[in-house]
Amino acid sequence: MAGNPDFDLFRPSEEHDMLREAVRALAADKIAPFAAEVDDESRFPQESLDALVAADLHAIHVPEEYGGQGGDALAACIVIEEVARACASSSLIPAVNKLGSMPLLVGGSDEVKAAYLPALARGEAMFSYALSEPEAGSDAGGMRTTAVRDGDEWVLNGAKRWITNAGVSKFYTVMAVTDPDKRTRGGITAFVVEDGDEGFSYGALEKKLGIKGSPTRELYFDDVRIPDSRRVGDVGAGFAVAMATLDHTRITIGAQAVGIAQGALDFATAYAKERKQFGKAIAEFQGLQFMLADMAIKLEAARQLVYVAAAKSERGDADLTFFGAAAKCFASDVAMEVTTDAVQVLGGYGYVKDYPVERMMRDAKITQIYEGTNQVQRIVAARQLLAKY
Ligand SMILES: Cc1cc2nc3c(=O)[nH]c(=O)nc-3n(C[C@H](O)[C@H](O)[C@H](O)COP(=O)(O)OP(=O)(O)OC[C@H]3O[C@@H](n4cnc5c(N)ncnc54)[C@H](O)[C@@H]3O)c2cc1C
């Protein structure tokens, strides 16, 4: 079928390839040198934020009409993947900027988009996404945070848990119950809460297994008054907006997983060619060659699924929900396997902090948990499958 233009759909464009080269160079130069230190000290990777903002790569998805680059879903994935290859914590800067602002893009009015997206595009403000609560994780619809209307304002009370980049972000898209009788069927509404709003505060930093450079905190709302102009979408549309957001952004977690796994595979392969036992490089042993081959095969399958899902996100295809869940689930399971195998390839040296693969293994774990655990992704995928027959 030579000459069939449809075959072009199966490879990224030249622009995407150039973007990858640029992000890879920036990550090698400005992000990778701090990755171990950021993990060790559990500190926010300010160097990465500065470098990403300077290169306009911190929120590439923001449409041009709001001052952004208008990068497509694949471009966002490439940025996140290449940053994650060097430092998973840093990749949560572009990933969560997209996650936090996606509800505005999916369901927000022109006014709310014009109010918040330009500052994000300029790199003056980061965005976070606040759905989960202490008692409402997989069952996000069981949330207890409330928003009660008072004239032209809303009054928020409650708490959110596990909020990525909390305390660093300036803007927070918060889902709250506005009609307890309806809940997920029209009783939840989304709002933007700003850092510094009266009655809005943060909990202590969580002490985590991985992505230690990405701050995770609780959010507290104590009679936080916000104007109705900060509502994202219609009253009661918040849960649908939150779920539609995840259809798009789970793909970026897939991209993060692919990046982490690629970093581990690159390191393990180079190491295997250097390390000598029994008088030869360990890469010459077929036992290790097969392991490296399996890692590469699974990783490439994950990457292709993520990219196809990104194309579906861009086009808004009807099967996006399935592909978003599938890409996130498959790529994160692969990342966990590949990073664990990378530790194995290095033997005892893989188990210590002198080499980066133990960090990558710890970082990979979260991709199986957030934006819905992989059990939840399988529930989503099964629902889509069963609905077809
Ligand atoms: C570091 C980190 C960052 C995060 N960032 C954010 C963020 O920025 N914004 C945000 O809103 N949330 C965030 N989260 C929350 C995350 O999405 C939740 O932790 C996740 O959805 C799981 O909820 P849970 O922790 O309450 O686990 P639970 O829901 O209590 O689940 C516990 C276990 O039960 C399983 N389970 C639950 N229900 C079912 C079922 N029906 N069938 C089969 N198995 C089931 C789960 O898969 C899991 O294995 C973050 C979490 C972490 C740890």
The ligand as an ORCA input file, in Angstrom:
! r2SCAN-3c Opt
* xyz 0 1
  C       1.195     11.150     45.181
  C      -0.262     11.289     44.849
  C      -0.697     12.364     44.091
  C      -2.042     12.525     43.806
  N      -2.471     13.645     43.126
  C      -3.805     13.914     43.049
  C      -4.267     15.183     42.542
  O      -3.484     16.041     42.124
  N      -5.596     15.417     42.549
  C      -6.506     14.512     43.000
  O      -7.697     14.799     42.976
  N      -6.108     13.300     43.481
  C      -4.774     12.987     43.523
  N      -4.355     11.766     44.031
  C      -5.332     10.821     44.524
  C      -5.417      9.538     43.740
  O      -6.078      9.738     42.520
  C      -6.093      8.494     44.652
  O      -5.154      8.138     45.635
  C      -6.586      7.283     43.896
  O      -7.665      7.633     43.078
  C      -7.005      6.147     44.835
  O      -7.817      6.575     45.872
  P      -7.470      6.133     47.382
  O      -6.055      6.490     47.621
  O      -8.490      6.721     48.287
  O      -7.592      4.569     47.374
  P      -8.928      3.695     47.577
  O     -10.010      4.216     46.694
  O      -9.202      3.573     49.022
  O      -8.453      2.293     47.008
  C      -7.733      1.344     47.785
  C      -7.586      0.064     46.967
  O      -8.883     -0.456     46.654
  C      -9.020     -0.632     45.263
  N     -10.419     -0.398     44.860
  C     -11.224      0.643     45.220
  N     -12.419      0.503     44.656
  C     -12.398     -0.639     43.921
  C     -13.342     -1.336     43.103
  N     -14.562     -0.860     42.897
  N     -12.951     -2.491     42.517
  C     -11.697     -2.986     42.697
  N     -10.762     -2.367     43.454
  C     -11.104     -1.217     44.058
  C      -8.066      0.381     44.638
  O      -7.708      0.055     43.320
  C      -6.907      0.318     45.613
  O      -6.079     -0.773     45.277
  C      -2.987     11.562     44.265
  C      -2.540     10.467     45.005
  C      -1.212     10.330     45.316
  C      -0.774      9.161     46.175
*
